[in-house]
Amino acid sequence: MARSVGIELTPAHARILSLEQAGKTTSILQFYEAPILPGETPWEERATTAIKEACTVTKVSKTRIVAALDSGDA
């Protein structure tokens, strides 16, 4: 059973999706969406706070992190 976690970052939200794959079957284990709150601090700091909140709530493993970018944005 392979498990994977995806993090999507938008201007307004940080989303975490945890999947488990067994053979040809993929199951969603958990999904969480944390808002990136408006404020005076830079967006990057507010986004970091939202990602940390999402990781804490979902209790996902942060031992191996790999970044992926949309090829249109690269």
C-alpha positions as CSV (number, residue, x, y, z in Angstrom):
1,M,0.0,0.0,0.0
2,A,1.6,3.2,-1.2
3,R,0.6,6.5,0.5
4,S,1.0,9.9,-1.0
5,V,0.2,13.4,0.1
6,G,-0.4,16.4,-2.1
7,I,-0.4,20.0,-1.1
8,E,-2.1,22.6,-3.4
9,L,-1.5,26.2,-2.7
10,T,-3.8,28.9,-4.2
11,P,-4.0,32.6,-3.4
12,A,-6.7,31.9,-0.8
13,H,-6.2,28.3,0.5
14,A,-3.7,25.6,1.3
15,R,-5.2,22.2,0.6
16,I,-3.9,18.8,1.7
17,L,-5.0,15.5,0.1
18,S,-3.8,12.2,1.4
19,L,-4.2,9.1,-0.8
20,E,-3.5,5.4,-0.4
21,Q,-3.0,3.1,-3.4
22,A,-3.4,-0.6,-3.3
23,G,-3.2,-2.3,-6.7
24,K,-5.5,-0.5,-9.1
25,T,-7.6,1.1,-6.3
26,T,-6.9,4.5,-4.9
27,S,-8.6,5.7,-1.8
28,I,-8.8,9.2,-0.3
29,L,-7.7,9.0,3.3
30,Q,-8.2,12.6,4.2
31,F,-8.7,16.1,2.8
32,Y,-8.3,19.4,4.6
33,E,-8.5,23.0,3.4
34,A,-7.0,25.8,5.4
35,P,-7.7,29.4,4.5
36,I,-4.9,31.9,3.9
37,L,-6.2,34.8,6.0
38,P,-5.9,38.4,4.8
39,G,-3.6,40.6,6.7
40,E,-0.7,43.0,6.8
41,T,2.0,40.3,6.8
42,P,3.4,39.1,3.5
43,W,1.4,36.5,1.6
44,E,4.2,33.9,1.9
45,E,4.2,34.1,5.7
46,R,0.4,33.7,5.8
47,A,0.6,30.8,3.4
48,T,3.2,29.1,5.6
49,T,0.9,29.4,8.6
50,A,-2.0,27.9,6.6
51,I,0.2,25.0,5.4
52,K,1.5,24.3,9.0
53,E,-2.2,24.3,10.2
54,A,-3.2,21.9,7.5
55,C,-0.2,19.6,8.4
56,T,-1.0,19.7,12.1
57,V,-4.7,18.9,11.6
58,T,-4.1,16.1,9.2
59,K,-1.0,14.8,11.0
60,V,0.7,14.0,7.7
61,S,4.3,12.9,7.7
62,K,6.7,15.7,6.8
63,T,9.8,13.5,6.5
64,R,10.0,13.4,2.7
65,I,8.8,16.5,0.7
66,V,9.0,16.8,-3.0
67,A,8.0,19.9,-5.0
68,A,6.1,19.8,-8.3
69,L,5.3,22.7,-10.4
70,D,2.8,23.0,-13.2
71,S,4.8,23.0,-16.5
72,G,3.0,26.2,-17.5
73,D,4.4,28.0,-14.5
74,A,7.9,26.6,-14.7
